[in-house]
Amino acid sequence: MAFLEERFIELGADSVARPTGSIQASFRADGVFPLINPGTGEPTGDTMTHQQVYAVLYSLYISEALARDAA
């Protein structure tokens, strides 16, 4: 997995994204991580597995691809 960090700046109707860093990590089917509330940055108390994230992202991709192909 690669996570690319950016600083996102809105300039009226335009926006600019500038790279600020990156993290390389290995996918682990048994990996577990805490869920963080994106609005507050605080842990929610729940966890998710790497496998669950994979299933969610795969499902989102397939759903979008099917909608595209049906158009």
LOBAKOL-984512 format. One record per residue (C-alpha): residue number from 0; residue in three letters; x negated, y, z. Coordinates in pm, whole numbers, plus 50000, padded with zeros to 5 digits. Layout:
<sites>
SITE, NUM, Ala, X, Y, Z .
...
</sites>
This chain:
<sites>
SITE, 0, Met, 50000, 50000, 50000 .
SITE, 1, Ala, 49889, 50353, 49937 .
SITE, 2, Phe, 50040, 50656, 50104 .
SITE, 3, Leu, 49959, 50991, 49946 .
SITE, 4, Glu, 49998, 51293, 50171 .
SITE, 5, Glu, 50097, 51627, 50019 .
SITE, 6, Arg, 50166, 51981, 50126 .
SITE, 7, Phe, 50482, 52091, 49947 .
SITE, 8, Ile, 50536, 52464, 49892 .
SITE, 9, Glu, 50855, 52613, 49750 .
SITE, 10, Leu, 50809, 52930, 49548 .
SITE, 11, Gly, 51159, 53049, 49466 .
SITE, 12, Ala, 51282, 52826, 49184 .
SITE, 13, Asp, 50940, 52659, 49152 .
SITE, 14, Ser, 50745, 52433, 49381 .
SITE, 15, Val, 50387, 52318, 49417 .
SITE, 16, Ala, 50260, 51994, 49572 .
SITE, 17, Arg, 49896, 51978, 49679 .
SITE, 18, Pro, 49726, 51655, 49790 .
SITE, 19, Thr, 49605, 51665, 50151 .
SITE, 20, Gly, 49500, 51305, 50218 .
SITE, 21, Ser, 49576, 50939, 50174 .
SITE, 22, Ile, 49602, 50614, 50368 .
SITE, 23, Gln, 49533, 50265, 50236 .
SITE, 24, Ala, 49702, 49978, 50421 .
SITE, 25, Ser, 49766, 49611, 50356 .
SITE, 26, Phe, 50118, 49475, 50315 .
SITE, 27, Arg, 50181, 49212, 50582 .
SITE, 28, Ala, 50500, 49006, 50553 .
SITE, 29, Asp, 50501, 48974, 50934 .
SITE, 30, Gly, 50402, 49338, 50997 .
SITE, 31, Val, 50634, 49540, 51224 .
SITE, 32, Phe, 50636, 49916, 51277 .
SITE, 33, Pro, 50845, 50165, 51479 .
SITE, 34, Leu, 51106, 50377, 51302 .
SITE, 35, Ile, 51057, 50753, 51337 .
SITE, 36, Asn, 51336, 51011, 51302 .
SITE, 37, Pro, 51226, 51229, 51006 .
SITE, 38, Gly, 51404, 51533, 51147 .
SITE, 39, Thr, 51241, 51525, 51490 .
SITE, 40, Gly, 50931, 51308, 51454 .
SITE, 41, Glu, 51047, 51109, 51757 .
SITE, 42, Pro, 51066, 50727, 51769 .
SITE, 43, Thr, 51422, 50595, 51735 .
SITE, 44, Gly, 51355, 50286, 51945 .
SITE, 45, Asp, 51415, 50060, 51642 .
SITE, 46, Thr, 51160, 49870, 51437 .
SITE, 47, Met, 51141, 49738, 51082 .
SITE, 48, Thr, 50925, 49476, 50914 .
SITE, 49, His, 50715, 49525, 50604 .
SITE, 50, Gln, 50932, 49257, 50440 .
SITE, 51, Gln, 51248, 49460, 50511 .
SITE, 52, Val, 51092, 49770, 50354 .
SITE, 53, Tyr, 50996, 49567, 50047 .
SITE, 54, Ala, 51354, 49436, 50015 .
SITE, 55, Val, 51499, 49788, 50048 .
SITE, 56, Leu, 51264, 49942, 49790 .
SITE, 57, Tyr, 51312, 49651, 49550 .
SITE, 58, Ser, 51691, 49682, 49584 .
SITE, 59, Leu, 51679, 50058, 49526 .
SITE, 60, Tyr, 51466, 50012, 49214 .
SITE, 61, Ile, 51692, 49738, 49071 .
SITE, 62, Ser, 52005, 49945, 49144 .
SITE, 63, Glu, 51859, 50251, 48967 .
SITE, 64, Ala, 51734, 50042, 48674 .
SITE, 65, Leu, 52075, 49877, 48628 .
SITE, 66, Ala, 52247, 50217, 48637 .
SITE, 67, Arg, 52001, 50351, 48381 .
SITE, 68, Asp, 52048, 50049, 48153 .
SITE, 69, Ala, 52428, 50071, 48177 .
SITE, 70, Ala, 52426, 50435, 48060 .
</sites>
